[in-house]
Amino acid sequence: MGNNASSINVILDQAQPAIYYAGEIISGHVHFNITERTKKTDEIYLSLTGDIGYTTTRTVRMQNGQMERKTDGHNVRILGQKFLLGRPLLNQSNRDIPYHDLHTLEPGLYKYPFSIRLPEELPPTLHPEDYPYVRYQLQVLLEKKWYHSNDRHRYPIRIYPRVNLHNISNSKSAVKFGTKRKDVTVKGVLQQAGLIPGEQTILALDIQNPGRLSIKRIDVCFIQRYEIEQCRRRLELIRLSVPELTNNQDQHIEASCSLTIPVGIPPTFSYRSNATRPIVHVDLHYDLKIEVKAKGLFTDFDLQVPVIIGTISNEHFNSSMRSNSMSAVNMVALDFTDDDMPPPYESVNYHD
């Protein structure tokens, strides 16, 4: 197997694009489509890996005496589970194939069922394409004789930790904030401090402008910020302008806007890998940035309001755990030794 007479694919039970949460079970089938009679001589493994990648910089002296900055990539494995797949099922009959029939496989589709329970404490998938990242993968490995190279097939998996807002104090409380710059006082209220993806909230603003400074516009930005070791990234997820605050010189302005949290984003989370060497940390948080654009030089200012993003409600948690309460099938757990690494505020008050 693993030649031009066969193809490999992983079919997950959960509809794609899937998000798996810490503690859940990843289940599905490894499909082998055999197009011609094939001798089975390979061991077939499935592995689940999780890696954190980041970069560091150092200064080195070149041969000409000049100093030059070098960037080093670091990959730290935080999760490694490897399984030997058992007997396949025939697609036509969905029955087990006896061991004595596994020496030669006739043309057809063969399915290897699997189920893997995730650990309870994992950092969220972040920017898996390039540094810095948190990346998870399912890998199918056809382990051949020593004189042949192994076949390896990788499939990305998105994994998020569970963050229950009900367990976080003040997450359902309103957030009051404010600042004063250039005789302009901006006060505001965010409807609630904690939100889940897809949920809508209201931002209300109250502006005192006694000097009638011309406010060109006020933008509201929803920003994701994450840090992996020394690497920091900022991603602007939403930017909108408040319509009532465009080219406004009124002494007192009241305005509001609705904001819907994007679906599919990971939750607020802080992680430290105490079981690895080196120890790595991942910190992910969100904030609303209110940018005030006023007429004149050095008159623009902004303020930031932290927002807590959770995952799912207790009701969804309970139903999800019930639907995933299955046992592992046709798999043998092994010690994982695969060393294949992936390529390289402003002051805020809470009020009920």
Secondary structure, DSSP 8 states (H G I E B T S, - for coil): --STTEEEEEEESS-SS--EETT-EEEEEEEEEE-S-EE---EEEEEEEEEEEEEEEEEEE-TTS-EEEEEEEEEEEEEEEEEEE---EETTT--B--GGG-SEE-SEEEEEEEEEE--S-----B-TTSSSEEEEEEEEEEE--TTS--EEEEEEE-EE----GGGSTTTTSEEEEEEEETTEEEEEEES-SEE-TT-EEEEEEEEE-TT---EEEEEEEEEEEEEETTEEEEEEEEEEE-GGGSSB--SEEEEEEEEE--TT----EEEE-TTSSS--EEEEEEEEEEEEEESSTT--EEEEEEEEE----HHHHHHHHHHT-----SEEEE-------------EEEE-
